[in-house]
Amino acid sequence: MFSWLQKNLPKVVLTPSFAVILWFIYGFILWTIYVSLTKSKMLPRYDFWGFKQYIRLWSNMRWYTAVENLLIFTILFVLICILIGILLSILLDQKIRAEGFLRTVYLYPMALSFIVTGTAWKWLLNPTLGIQKLFRDWGFSEFTFDWLVNRDMSIYTIVIAAVWQSSGFVMALFLAGLRSIDDEIIKAAKIDGASLSSIYVTIILPMMRPVFMSSIVILLHISIKSYDLVIALTAGGPGTSSDMPAVFMTQMAFHRSEIGLASSSAVMMFLTVLAIIVPYLYSELRRQDASR
């Protein structure tokens, strides 16, 4: 018995953890999927109701607003973060002075939670407290920056705060990728007369495809599950103009007593994440198999 236990100790130790993961993660995912197919309201009901909750979901104009905001936020968030991350990583790759200090400054926002980020930017963007008041106190009486309370512009305040927090992380990913490239490639290109900008555009950046893919997948995941930043910054307002799917799901589940409808929105978010992760993992596995 002792010899068997010694031989299988890793399995014995890890089995409870795997059981907990299976139950509390995958078990609740399956439970949510089933509840989305029921007529659940305030409390779960387990009588099968088909796909009527999904019909209700896609007939809800607030859900359409949340999906539209998610598309706007995701496109701008991913593109701007990658652009800033590439530029900052190229800057730091030039072996400039105080590189360690600048890298820390760029990465520092990532150490904050989205709640803290949202609260700080809410103060900065508040027309009566922040940037607008500052410029008007300086004498620019006509200056207006009221995006936070503007229904048409409030979603872009979330983009600003999210980019501020996440672009440093993308910079770190690209900088690690740049530092992994052999310097001999750059030296050979310079000998052939290539400029520094053309070296980065035509040689180095195409070699960093895995970094691009990893950054895009991580940023897409952050954007889809955005909740705490939205709640801290705009609370989905004014009205529902800056609603996101995660906010919609929480509102339906805990404020409107619509567990079935909330579960259907959660399943749609889950399927969106799967649509991103599965092709990425498949392409990476194929690439690894091809390189063997």
VOPARO-310636 format. One record per residue (C-alpha): residue number from 1; residue in one letter; x, y, z. Coordinates in steps of 0.1 Angstrom, whole numbers. Layout:
BEGIN
<baro seq="NUM" type="A" u="X" v="Y" w="Z"/>
...
This chain:
BEGIN
<baro seq="1" type="M" u="0" v="0" w="0"/>
<baro seq="2" type="F" u="28" v="24" w="9"/>
<baro seq="3" type="S" u="47" v="17" w="-23"/>
<baro seq="4" type="W" u="15" v="22" w="-44"/>
<baro seq="5" type="L" u="8" v="55" w="-26"/>
<baro seq="6" type="Q" u="44" v="66" w="-32"/>
<baro seq="7" type="K" u="42" v="57" w="-69"/>
<baro seq="8" type="N" u="9" v="74" w="-75"/>
<baro seq="9" type="L" u="13" v="104" w="-51"/>
<baro seq="10" type="P" u="10" v="130" w="-78"/>
<baro seq="11" type="K" u="-22" v="116" w="-90"/>
<baro seq="12" type="V" u="-36" v="113" w="-55"/>
<baro seq="13" type="V" u="-27" v="149" w="-48"/>
<baro seq="14" type="L" u="-40" v="164" w="-80"/>
<baro seq="15" type="T" u="-73" v="143" w="-83"/>
<baro seq="16" type="P" u="-93" v="165" w="-58"/>
<baro seq="17" type="S" u="-82" v="196" w="-77"/>
<baro seq="18" type="F" u="-93" v="182" w="-110"/>
<baro seq="19" type="A" u="-126" v="171" w="-95"/>
<baro seq="20" type="V" u="-132" v="206" w="-82"/>
<baro seq="21" type="I" u="-123" v="222" w="-116"/>
<baro seq="22" type="L" u="-146" v="198" w="-134"/>
<baro seq="23" type="W" u="-175" v="206" w="-111"/>
<baro seq="24" type="F" u="-172" v="243" w="-105"/>
<baro seq="25" type="I" u="-161" v="253" w="-140"/>
<baro seq="26" type="Y" u="-173" v="228" w="-166"/>
<baro seq="27" type="G" u="-202" v="217" w="-145"/>
<baro seq="28" type="F" u="-215" v="252" w="-141"/>
<baro seq="29" type="I" u="-209" v="259" w="-178"/>
<baro seq="30" type="L" u="-232" v="229" w="-186"/>
<baro seq="31" type="W" u="-257" v="241" w="-160"/>
<baro seq="32" type="T" u="-258" v="276" w="-176"/>
<baro seq="33" type="I" u="-264" v="261" w="-210"/>
<baro seq="34" type="Y" u="-293" v="241" w="-197"/>
<baro seq="35" type="V" u="-308" v="270" w="-178"/>
<baro seq="36" type="S" u="-307" v="290" w="-210"/>
<baro seq="37" type="L" u="-331" v="265" w="-225"/>
<baro seq="38" type="T" u="-356" v="268" w="-197"/>
<baro seq="39" type="K" u="-383" v="293" w="-186"/>
<baro seq="40" type="S" u="-362" v="304" w="-156"/>
<baro seq="41" type="K" u="-371" v="338" w="-140"/>
<baro seq="42" type="M" u="-361" v="347" w="-105"/>
<baro seq="43" type="L" u="-352" v="311" w="-96"/>
<baro seq="44" type="P" u="-340" v="283" w="-119"/>
<baro seq="45" type="R" u="-367" v="261" w="-135"/>
<baro seq="46" type="Y" u="-358" v="229" w="-152"/>
<baro seq="47" type="D" u="-387" v="224" w="-176"/>
<baro seq="48" type="F" u="-373" v="225" w="-211"/>
<baro seq="49" type="W" u="-384" v="256" w="-231"/>
<baro seq="50" type="G" u="-364" v="252" w="-262"/>
<baro seq="51" type="F" u="-346" v="281" w="-278"/>
<baro seq="52" type="K" u="-372" v="307" w="-269"/>
<baro seq="53" type="Q" u="-348" v="325" w="-245"/>
<baro seq="54" type="Y" u="-324" v="331" w="-274"/>
<baro seq="55" type="I" u="-353" v="344" w="-295"/>
<baro seq="56" type="R" u="-361" v="368" w="-267"/>
<baro seq="57" type="L" u="-325" v="377" w="-264"/>
<baro seq="58" type="W" u="-321" v="386" w="-301"/>
<baro seq="59" type="S" u="-354" v="405" w="-300"/>
<baro seq="60" type="N" u="-341" v="427" w="-271"/>
<baro seq="61" type="M" u="-329" v="461" w="-283"/>
<baro seq="62" type="R" u="-307" v="465" w="-252"/>
<baro seq="63" type="W" u="-288" v="434" w="-263"/>
<baro seq="64" type="Y" u="-283" v="448" w="-298"/>
<baro seq="65" type="T" u="-269" v="480" w="-282"/>
<baro seq="66" type="A" u="-245" v="459" w="-260"/>
<baro seq="67" type="V" u="-233" v="439" w="-290"/>
<baro seq="68" type="E" u="-228" v="470" w="-311"/>
<baro seq="69" type="N" u="-208" v="486" w="-283"/>
<baro seq="70" type="L" u="-187" v="454" w="-279"/>
<baro seq="71" type="L" u="-178" v="455" w="-316"/>
<baro seq="72" type="I" u="-168" v="492" w="-314"/>
<baro seq="73" type="F" u="-149" v="487" w="-282"/>
<baro seq="74" type="T" u="-131" v="455" w="-294"/>
<baro seq="75" type="I" u="-120" v="468" w="-328"/>
<baro seq="76" type="L" u="-106" v="501" w="-314"/>
<baro seq="77" type="F" u="-92" v="485" w="-283"/>
<baro seq="78" type="V" u="-73" v="458" w="-301"/>
<baro seq="79" type="L" u="-60" v="480" w="-329"/>
<baro seq="80" type="I" u="-49" v="509" w="-308"/>
<baro seq="81" type="C" u="-33" v="486" w="-281"/>
<baro seq="82" type="I" u="-13" v="467" w="-308"/>
<baro seq="83" type="L" u="-2" v="500" w="-325"/>
<baro seq="84" type="I" u="9" v="516" w="-293"/>
<baro seq="85" type="G" u="25" v="484" w="-281"/>
<baro seq="86" type="I" u="45" v="480" w="-313"/>
<baro seq="87" type="L" u="57" v="516" w="-313"/>
<baro seq="88" type="L" u="67" v="515" w="-276"/>
<baro seq="89" type="S" u="85" v="482" w="-280"/>
<baro seq="90" type="I" u="105" v="495" w="-310"/>
<baro seq="91" type="L" u="114" v="526" w="-290"/>
<baro seq="92" type="L" u="127" v="505" w="-261"/>
<baro seq="93" type="D" u="145" v="481" w="-285"/>
<baro seq="94" type="Q" u="168" v="510" w="-295"/>
<baro seq="95" type="K" u="188" v="505" w="-263"/>
<baro seq="96" type="I" u="179" v="539" w="-250"/>
<baro seq="97" type="R" u="188" v="553" w="-216"/>
<baro seq="98" type="A" u="165" v="547" w="-186"/>
<baro seq="99" type="E" u="150" v="517" w="-205"/>
<baro seq="100" type="G" u="142" v="499" w="-173"/>
<baro seq="101" type="F" u="125" v="529" w="-158"/>
<baro seq="102" type="L" u="104" v="535" w="-189"/>
<baro seq="103" type="R" u="95" v="499" w="-192"/>
<baro seq="104" type="T" u="83" v="500" w="-156"/>
<baro seq="105" type="V" u="63" v="532" w="-162"/>
<baro seq="106" type="Y" u="46" v="516" w="-193"/>
<baro seq="107" type="L" u="38" v="484" w="-175"/>
<baro seq="108" type="Y" u="26" v="500" w="-142"/>
<baro seq="109" type="P" u="-11" v="505" w="-153"/>
<baro seq="110" type="M" u="-14" v="467" w="-158"/>
<baro seq="111" type="A" u="-8" v="462" w="-121"/>
<baro seq="112" type="L" u="-40" v="481" w="-114"/>
<baro seq="113" type="S" u="-74" v="465" w="-114"/>
<baro seq="114" type="F" u="-100" v="477" w="-139"/>
<baro seq="115" type="I" u="-121" v="491" w="-110"/>
<baro seq="116" type="V" u="-92" v="514" w="-100"/>
<baro seq="117" type="T" u="-86" v="524" w="-136"/>
<baro seq="118" type="G" u="-123" v="531" w="-142"/>
<baro seq="119" type="T" u="-126" v="552" w="-111"/>
<baro seq="120" type="A" u="-95" v="573" w="-119"/>
<baro seq="121" type="W" u="-107" v="579" w="-155"/>
<baro seq="122" type="K" u="-142" v="587" w="-143"/>
<baro seq="123" type="W" u="-127" v="616" w="-122"/>
<baro seq="124" type="L" u="-105" v="627" w="-152"/>
<baro seq="125" type="L" u="-134" v="627" w="-177"/>
<baro seq="126" type="N" u="-160" v="642" w="-154"/>
<baro seq="127" type="P" u="-169" v="675" w="-170"/>
<baro seq="128" type="T" u="-173" v="692" w="-136"/>
<baro seq="129" type="L" u="-141" v="678" w="-121"/>
<baro seq="130" type="G" u="-116" v="667" w="-147"/>
<baro seq="131" type="I" u="-101" v="677" w="-180"/>
<baro seq="132" type="Q" u="-129" v="700" w="-191"/>
<baro seq="133" type="K" u="-129" v="720" w="-159"/>
<baro seq="134" type="L" u="-91" v="722" w="-159"/>
<baro seq="135" type="F" u="-90" v="738" w="-194"/>
<baro seq="136" type="R" u="-119" v="761" w="-186"/>
<baro seq="137" type="D" u="-101" v="772" w="-154"/>
<baro seq="138" type="W" u="-71" v="780" w="-177"/>
<baro seq="139" type="G" u="-92" v="804" w="-197"/>
<baro seq="140" type="F" u="-105" v="782" w="-225"/>
<baro seq="141" type="S" u="-141" v="788" w="-217"/>
<baro seq="142" type="E" u="-154" v="772" w="-249"/>
<baro seq="143" type="F" u="-135" v="739" w="-244"/>
<baro seq="144" type="T" u="-158" v="709" w="-242"/>
<baro seq="145" type="F" u="-149" v="673" w="-233"/>
<baro seq="146" type="D" u="-181" v="658" w="-221"/>
<baro seq="147" type="W" u="-178" v="623" w="-236"/>
<baro seq="148" type="L" u="-186" v="607" w="-202"/>
<baro seq="149" type="V" u="-221" v="621" w="-202"/>
<baro seq="150" type="N" u="-226" v="621" w="-240"/>
<baro seq="151" type="R" u="-247" v="591" w="-251"/>
<baro seq="152" type="D" u="-229" v="590" w="-285"/>
<baro seq="153" type="M" u="-194" v="592" w="-271"/>
<baro seq="154" type="S" u="-195" v="574" w="-238"/>
<baro seq="155" type="I" u="-183" v="540" w="-253"/>
<baro seq="156" type="Y" u="-151" v="558" w="-264"/>
<baro seq="157" type="T" u="-143" v="567" w="-228"/>
<baro seq="158" type="I" u="-141" v="530" w="-221"/>
<baro seq="159" type="V" u="-118" v="525" w="-250"/>
<baro seq="160" type="I" u="-95" v="553" w="-236"/>
<baro seq="161" type="A" u="-93" v="538" w="-202"/>
<baro seq="162" type="A" u="-88" v="502" w="-214"/>
<baro seq="163" type="V" u="-60" v="512" w="-239"/>
<baro seq="164" type="W" u="-42" v="532" w="-211"/>
<baro seq="165" type="Q" u="-42" v="501" w="-189"/>
<baro seq="166" type="S" u="-34" v="473" w="-215"/>
<baro seq="167" type="S" u="-11" v="489" w="-241"/>
<baro seq="168" type="G" u="19" v="485" w="-217"/>
<baro seq="169" type="F" u="13" v="447" w="-215"/>
<baro seq="170" type="V" u="12" v="445" w="-253"/>
<baro seq="171" type="M" u="44" v="465" w="-254"/>
<baro seq="172" type="A" u="60" v="439" w="-231"/>
<baro seq="173" type="L" u="50" v="410" w="-253"/>
<baro seq="174" type="F" u="63" v="427" w="-285"/>
<baro seq="175" type="L" u="96" v="437" w="-267"/>
<baro seq="176" type="A" u="102" v="401" w="-256"/>
<baro seq="177" type="G" u="96" v="391" w="-293"/>
<baro seq="178" type="L" u="120" v="417" w="-306"/>
<baro seq="179" type="R" u="147" v="407" w="-281"/>
<baro seq="180" type="S" u="144" v="371" w="-293"/>
<baro seq="181" type="I" u="153" v="380" w="-329"/>
<baro seq="182" type="D" u="190" v="374" w="-339"/>
<baro seq="183" type="D" u="209" v="407" w="-342"/>
<baro seq="184" type="E" u="228" v="392" w="-372"/>
<baro seq="185" type="I" u="196" v="395" w="-393"/>
<baro seq="186" type="I" u="194" v="432" w="-386"/>
<baro seq="187" type="K" u="231" v="437" w="-393"/>
<baro seq="188" type="A" u="229" v="418" w="-426"/>
<baro seq="189" type="A" u="199" v="439" w="-437"/>
<baro seq="190" type="K" u="218" v="471" w="-428"/>
<baro seq="191" type="I" u="248" v="459" w="-449"/>
<baro seq="192" type="D" u="224" v="455" w="-478"/>
<baro seq="193" type="G" u="214" v="491" w="-475"/>
<baro seq="194" type="A" u="179" v="487" w="-458"/>
<baro seq="195" type="S" u="167" v="515" w="-436"/>
<baro seq="196" type="L" u="157" v="509" w="-400"/>
<baro seq="197" type="S" u="120" v="514" w="-407"/>
<baro seq="198" type="S" u="120" v="490" w="-437"/>
<baro seq="199" type="I" u="139" v="464" w="-415"/>
<baro seq="200" type="Y" u="111" v="465" w="-390"/>
<baro seq="201" type="V" u="83" v="466" w="-415"/>
<baro seq="202" type="T" u="95" v="440" w="-440"/>
<baro seq="203" type="I" u="117" v="417" w="-418"/>
<baro seq="204" type="I" u="112" v="418" w="-381"/>
<baro seq="205" type="L" u="74" v="423" w="-377"/>
<baro seq="206" type="P" u="65" v="395" w="-401"/>
<baro seq="207" type="M" u="87" v="372" w="-380"/>
<baro seq="208" type="M" u="66" v="381" w="-349"/>
<baro seq="209" type="R" u="34" v="364" w="-361"/>
<baro seq="210" type="P" u="31" v="343" w="-328"/>
<baro seq="211" type="V" u="33" v="375" w="-308"/>
<baro seq="212" type="F" u="6" v="392" w="-329"/>
<baro seq="213" type="M" u="-17" v="362" w="-325"/>
<baro seq="214" type="S" u="-11" v="359" w="-287"/>
<baro seq="215" type="S" u="-17" v="397" w="-283"/>
<baro seq="216" type="I" u="-49" v="396" w="-303"/>
<baro seq="217" type="V" u="-63" v="366" w="-285"/>
<baro seq="218" type="I" u="-56" v="381" w="-251"/>
<baro seq="219" type="L" u="-70" v="415" w="-260"/>
<baro seq="220" type="L" u="-101" v="399" w="-275"/>
<baro seq="221" type="H" u="-106" v="379" w="-243"/>
<baro seq="222" type="I" u="-103" v="411" w="-222"/>
<baro seq="223" type="S" u="-128" v="430" w="-243"/>
<baro seq="224" type="I" u="-154" v="403" w="-243"/>
<baro seq="225" type="K" u="-154" v="399" w="-205"/>
<baro seq="226" type="S" u="-153" v="436" w="-199"/>
<baro seq="227" type="Y" u="-175" v="443" w="-169"/>
<baro seq="228" type="D" u="-157" v="460" w="-140"/>
<baro seq="229" type="L" u="-142" v="488" w="-161"/>
<baro seq="230" type="V" u="-176" v="496" w="-176"/>
<baro seq="231" type="I" u="-193" v="496" w="-142"/>
<baro seq="232" type="A" u="-167" v="517" w="-126"/>
<baro seq="233" type="L" u="-165" v="542" w="-154"/>
<baro seq="234" type="T" u="-199" v="546" w="-169"/>
<baro seq="235" type="A" u="-221" v="520" w="-153"/>
<baro seq="236" type="G" u="-235" v="513" w="-187"/>
<baro seq="237" type="G" u="-248" v="549" w="-191"/>
<baro seq="238" type="P" u="-259" v="574" w="-198"/>
<baro seq="239" type="G" u="-290" v="552" w="-199"/>
<baro seq="240" type="T" u="-279" v="520" w="-216"/>
<baro seq="241" type="S" u="-257" v="538" w="-242"/>
<baro seq="242" type="S" u="-224" v="521" w="-231"/>
<baro seq="243" type="D" u="-239" v="487" w="-222"/>
<baro seq="244" type="M" u="-217" v="456" w="-228"/>
<baro seq="245" type="P" u="-228" v="420" w="-229"/>
<baro seq="246" type="A" u="-213" v="412" w="-195"/>
<baro seq="247" type="V" u="-232" v="442" w="-180"/>
<baro seq="248" type="F" u="-264" v="431" w="-198"/>
<baro seq="249" type="M" u="-260" v="396" w="-184"/>
<baro seq="250" type="T" u="-255" v="408" w="-148"/>
<baro seq="251" type="Q" u="-284" v="433" w="-150"/>
<baro seq="252" type="M" u="-308" v="406" w="-163"/>
<baro seq="253" type="A" u="-297" v="380" w="-137"/>
<baro seq="254" type="F" u="-295" v="401" w="-105"/>
<baro seq="255" type="H" u="-317" v="432" w="-112"/>
<baro seq="256" type="R" u="-344" v="420" w="-136"/>
<baro seq="257" type="S" u="-349" v="384" w="-123"/>
<baro seq="258" type="E" u="-344" v="370" w="-158"/>
<baro seq="259" type="I" u="-320" v="341" w="-151"/>
<baro seq="260" type="G" u="-329" v="323" w="-183"/>
<baro seq="261" type="L" u="-323" v="354" w="-205"/>
<baro seq="262" type="A" u="-291" v="361" w="-186"/>
<baro seq="263" type="S" u="-279" v="325" w="-192"/>
<baro seq="264" type="S" u="-286" v="328" w="-229"/>
<baro seq="265" type="S" u="-265" v="359" w="-231"/>
<baro seq="266" type="A" u="-237" v="342" w="-211"/>
<baro seq="267" type="V" u="-238" v="313" w="-236"/>
<baro seq="268" type="M" u="-235" v="337" w="-265"/>
<baro seq="269" type="M" u="-204" v="352" w="-248"/>
<baro seq="270" type="F" u="-190" v="317" w="-242"/>
<baro seq="271" type="L" u="-195" v="307" w="-278"/>
<baro seq="272" type="T" u="-177" v="339" w="-289"/>
<baro seq="273" type="V" u="-147" v="331" w="-268"/>
<baro seq="274" type="L" u="-147" v="295" w="-282"/>
<baro seq="275" type="A" u="-148" v="310" w="-317"/>
<baro seq="276" type="I" u="-116" v="329" w="-309"/>
<baro seq="277" type="I" u="-97" v="303" w="-289"/>
<baro seq="278" type="V" u="-104" v="271" w="-309"/>
<baro seq="279" type="P" u="-91" v="283" w="-343"/>
<baro seq="280" type="Y" u="-61" v="299" w="-325"/>
<baro seq="281" type="L" u="-52" v="266" w="-307"/>
<baro seq="282" type="Y" u="-58" v="246" w="-339"/>
<baro seq="283" type="S" u="-34" v="269" w="-359"/>
<baro seq="284" type="E" u="-8" v="268" w="-332"/>
<baro seq="285" type="L" u="-9" v="230" w="-330"/>
<baro seq="286" type="R" u="-7" v="227" w="-368"/>
<baro seq="287" type="R" u="23" v="251" w="-368"/>
<baro seq="288" type="Q" u="41" v="230" w="-342"/>
<baro seq="289" type="D" u="34" v="198" w="-361"/>
<baro seq="290" type="A" u="47" v="213" w="-393"/>
<baro seq="291" type="S" u="79" v="225" w="-376"/>
<baro seq="292" type="R" u="87" v="190" w="-363"/>
